[in-house]
Amino acid sequence: MSDFVQNFIQKTLSKAKDSFARELADSETRPRFNLLLMGCVFSFFLALFSFPMPTDDLYRHVVAYLYGYDYRQLYPFMDFPSWDYWIGFEKALAWLQGPPLLLSRMATVRVVQITALLLSYLVFGLSLWKILRTRPDAQYWVMLFFILVFPLFAYRAVPMGGLRYLPPYGW
C-alpha cells in the first residue's frame, strides 16, 4: 500500500477510536445518540439486505392497479367483494409506479419496506426510550434492542409491508 493510503487508514481509525472513547466516557449524563444511531444503522442494514420479496400481501397491493383494484380479476376463483378495502394504500403504490417517479414494482416494494422499517424504528425507539429514560444505561439497552432483537421482528414484519406480524401484546 502507498504511504498516502496507510496514513489515511491510520488517521481514520484513530479518529474513530477517539470518537468511541469520547462516546463511551461516563462524564456525561445525556443520551449517547451516536451509539443509538450505530445500533439503528447496523440493524437496518442487517434487516434490509436480508428481506425476501413478498409472496402475497404487499406484492398483491403493488399490482392491484393493473387489475383495476378488483381482486375478483386478480383471483378469479376466490370469493372477494366488489370493493377494495385498501384503496388508499394501493392508489399510493400506483402513484409511486406512475409518472413522475416511474418506480419499478421491486423498487416500490423496497420503498414500502424501508418506510415500514423506519417507522417501526421510530415507534419502538421512542417507546423504549420513554420506558428506560430514567436509567443511566438506557441508551445501551435501546442500542442492544436495535442490534439484537429488532432485526428478528423486522425480518417477519417488514417484508409484507407492515407491523401486523409482530407479537400482539408487546414484549
Secondary structure as a PSIPRED ss2 file (coil, helix, strand):
# PSIPRED VFORMAT (PSIPRED V4.0)

   1 M C   1.000  0.000  0.000
   2 S C   1.000  0.000  0.000
   3 D H   0.000  1.000  0.000
   4 F H   0.000  1.000  0.000
   5 V H   0.000  1.000  0.000
   6 Q H   0.000  1.000  0.000
   7 N H   0.000  1.000  0.000
   8 F H   0.000  1.000  0.000
   9 I H   0.000  1.000  0.000
  10 Q H   0.000  1.000  0.000
  11 K H   0.000  1.000  0.000
  12 T H   0.000  1.000  0.000
  13 L H   0.000  1.000  0.000
  14 S H   0.000  1.000  0.000
  15 K H   0.000  1.000  0.000
  16 A H   0.000  1.000  0.000
  17 K H   0.000  1.000  0.000
  18 D H   0.000  1.000  0.000
  19 S H   0.000  1.000  0.000
  20 F H   0.000  1.000  0.000
  21 A H   0.000  1.000  0.000
  22 R H   0.000  1.000  0.000
  23 E H   0.000  1.000  0.000
  24 L H   0.000  1.000  0.000
  25 A C   1.000  0.000  0.000
  26 D C   1.000  0.000  0.000
  27 S C   1.000  0.000  0.000
  28 E C   1.000  0.000  0.000
  29 T C   1.000  0.000  0.000
  30 R C   1.000  0.000  0.000
  31 P C   1.000  0.000  0.000
  32 R C   1.000  0.000  0.000
  33 F H   0.000  1.000  0.000
  34 N H   0.000  1.000  0.000
  35 L H   0.000  1.000  0.000
  36 L H   0.000  1.000  0.000
  37 L H   0.000  1.000  0.000
  38 M H   0.000  1.000  0.000
  39 G H   0.000  1.000  0.000
  40 C H   0.000  1.000  0.000
  41 V H   0.000  1.000  0.000
  42 F H   0.000  1.000  0.000
  43 S H   0.000  1.000  0.000
  44 F H   0.000  1.000  0.000
  45 F H   0.000  1.000  0.000
  46 L H   0.000  1.000  0.000
  47 A H   0.000  1.000  0.000
  48 L H   0.000  1.000  0.000
  49 F C   1.000  0.000  0.000
  50 S C   1.000  0.000  0.000
  51 F C   1.000  0.000  0.000
  52 P C   1.000  0.000  0.000
  53 M C   1.000  0.000  0.000
  54 P C   1.000  0.000  0.000
  55 T C   1.000  0.000  0.000
  56 D C   1.000  0.000  0.000
  57 D H   0.000  1.000  0.000
  58 L H   0.000  1.000  0.000
  59 Y H   0.000  1.000  0.000
  60 R H   0.000  1.000  0.000
  61 H H   0.000  1.000  0.000
  62 V H   0.000  1.000  0.000
  63 V H   0.000  1.000  0.000
  64 A H   0.000  1.000  0.000
  65 Y H   0.000  1.000  0.000
  66 L H   0.000  1.000  0.000
  67 Y H   0.000  1.000  0.000
  68 G C   1.000  0.000  0.000
  69 Y C   1.000  0.000  0.000
  70 D C   1.000  0.000  0.000
  71 Y H   0.000  1.000  0.000
  72 R H   0.000  1.000  0.000
  73 Q H   0.000  1.000  0.000
  74 L H   0.000  1.000  0.000
  75 Y C   1.000  0.000  0.000
  76 P C   1.000  0.000  0.000
  77 F C   1.000  0.000  0.000
  78 M C   1.000  0.000  0.000
  79 D C   1.000  0.000  0.000
  80 F C   1.000  0.000  0.000
  81 P C   1.000  0.000  0.000
  82 S C   1.000  0.000  0.000
  83 W C   1.000  0.000  0.000
  84 D C   1.000  0.000  0.000
  85 Y C   1.000  0.000  0.000
  86 W C   1.000  0.000  0.000
  87 I H   0.000  1.000  0.000
  88 G H   0.000  1.000  0.000
  89 F H   0.000  1.000  0.000
  90 E H   0.000  1.000  0.000
  91 K H   0.000  1.000  0.000
  92 A H   0.000  1.000  0.000
  93 L H   0.000  1.000  0.000
  94 A H   0.000  1.000  0.000
  95 W H   0.000  1.000  0.000
  96 L H   0.000  1.000  0.000
  97 Q H   0.000  1.000  0.000
  98 G C   1.000  0.000  0.000
  99 P C   1.000  0.000  0.000
 100 P C   1.000  0.000  0.000
 101 L C   1.000  0.000  0.000
 102 L C   1.000  0.000  0.000
 103 L C   1.000  0.000  0.000
 104 S C   1.000  0.000  0.000
 105 R H   0.000  1.000  0.000
 106 M H   0.000  1.000  0.000
 107 A H   0.000  1.000  0.000
 108 T H   0.000  1.000  0.000
 109 V H   0.000  1.000  0.000
 110 R H   0.000  1.000  0.000
 111 V H   0.000  1.000  0.000
 112 V H   0.000  1.000  0.000
 113 Q H   0.000  1.000  0.000
 114 I H   0.000  1.000  0.000
 115 T H   0.000  1.000  0.000
 116 A H   0.000  1.000  0.000
 117 L H   0.000  1.000  0.000
 118 L H   0.000  1.000  0.000
 119 L H   0.000  1.000  0.000
 120 S H   0.000  1.000  0.000
 121 Y H   0.000  1.000  0.000
 122 L H   0.000  1.000  0.000
 123 V H   0.000  1.000  0.000
 124 F H   0.000  1.000  0.000
 125 G H   0.000  1.000  0.000
 126 L H   0.000  1.000  0.000
 127 S H   0.000  1.000  0.000
 128 L H   0.000  1.000  0.000
 129 W H   0.000  1.000  0.000
 130 K H   0.000  1.000  0.000
 131 I H   0.000  1.000  0.000
 132 L H   0.000  1.000  0.000
 133 R C   1.000  0.000  0.000
 134 T C   1.000  0.000  0.000
 135 R C   1.000  0.000  0.000
 136 P C   1.000  0.000  0.000
 137 D C   1.000  0.000  0.000
 138 A H   0.000  1.000  0.000
 139 Q H   0.000  1.000  0.000
 140 Y H   0.000  1.000  0.000
 141 W H   0.000  1.000  0.000
 142 V H   0.000  1.000  0.000
 143 M H   0.000  1.000  0.000
 144 L H   0.000  1.000  0.000
 145 F H   0.000  1.000  0.000
 146 F H   0.000  1.000  0.000
 147 I H   0.000  1.000  0.000
 148 L H   0.000  1.000  0.000
 149 V H   0.000  1.000  0.000
 150 F H   0.000  1.000  0.000
 151 P H   0.000  1.000  0.000
 152 L H   0.000  1.000  0.000
 153 F H   0.000  1.000  0.000
 154 A H   0.000  1.000  0.000
 155 Y H   0.000  1.000  0.000
 156 R H   0.000  1.000  0.000
 157 A H   0.000  1.000  0.000
 158 V H   0.000  1.000  0.000
 159 P H   0.000  1.000  0.000
 160 M H   0.000  1.000  0.000
 161 G C   1.000  0.000  0.000
 162 G C   1.000  0.000  0.000
 163 L C   1.000  0.000  0.000
 164 R C   1.000  0.000  0.000
 165 Y C   1.000  0.000  0.000
 166 L C   1.000  0.000  0.000
 167 P C   1.000  0.000  0.000
 168 P C   1.000  0.000  0.000
 169 Y C   1.000  0.000  0.000
 170 G C   1.000  0.000  0.000
 171 W C   1.000  0.000  0.000
